[in-house]
């Protein structure tokens, strides 16, 4: 299977599902991605907000776009 980057819509869905309390495996199944892909994405995309780690789809997409340049 060829490597394919997560797109912004997928990142938004990850963010929504995490807020809804879904686990990584359920999110991965919905996106047809591996659980490890979701885990890495969340680890890379967490920002600290008021002392709490929160996944930010927008911030992660921005960093991904900058890396591709």
C-alpha positions in Angstrom: 0.0 0.0 0.0 1.3 3.4 -0.9 1.9 6.0 1.8 -0.7 8.8 1.9 -0.6 11.8 4.2 -3.5 12.6 6.3 -5.5 15.5 4.9 -7.2 18.4 6.8 -10.6 16.7 6.8 -9.2 13.6 8.4 -7.4 15.7 11.0 -10.7 17.5 11.8 -12.5 14.1 12.1 -9.7 12.9 14.5 -10.2 16.0 16.6 -14.0 15.6 16.7 -13.8 11.9 17.6 -11.2 12.5 20.3 -13.5 15.1 21.9 -16.4 12.6 21.7 -14.2 10.1 23.6 -13.5 7.6 20.8 -10.4 5.5 21.1 -7.6 5.4 18.5 -8.6 2.0 17.1 -12.2 3.2 16.4 -10.9 6.4 14.8 -8.5 4.4 12.7 -11.2 2.0 11.5 -13.4 4.9 10.5 -10.6 6.5 8.5 -9.2 3.1 7.2 -5.8 3.9 8.7 -3.7 2.0 11.2 -4.0 2.7 14.9 -0.3 3.7 15.0 -1.0 6.4 12.3 -3.6 7.9 14.6 -1.4 7.6 17.6 1.5 9.3 16.0 -0.7 12.0 14.6 -2.2 12.8 18.0 1.2 12.8 19.6 2.6 15.2 17.1 -0.5 17.4 17.0 -1.1 18.0 20.7 -0.8 21.5 22.1 -1.0 22.6 25.7 -4.1 24.6 26.5 -4.5 25.7 30.1 -2.2 22.9 31.3 -4.1 20.2 29.3 -2.9 18.5 26.1 -5.4 19.0 23.3 -5.2 17.8 19.7 -5.4 20.7 17.3 -6.2 19.8 13.7 -5.5 23.3 12.4 -2.1 23.6 14.1 -1.1 20.2 12.9 -2.1 20.9 9.4 -0.1 24.1 9.4 3.0 22.3 10.6 2.5 19.6 8.0 2.2 22.2 5.3 5.4 23.9 6.4 7.3 20.6 6.4 6.3 19.9 2.8 7.7 23.3 1.6 
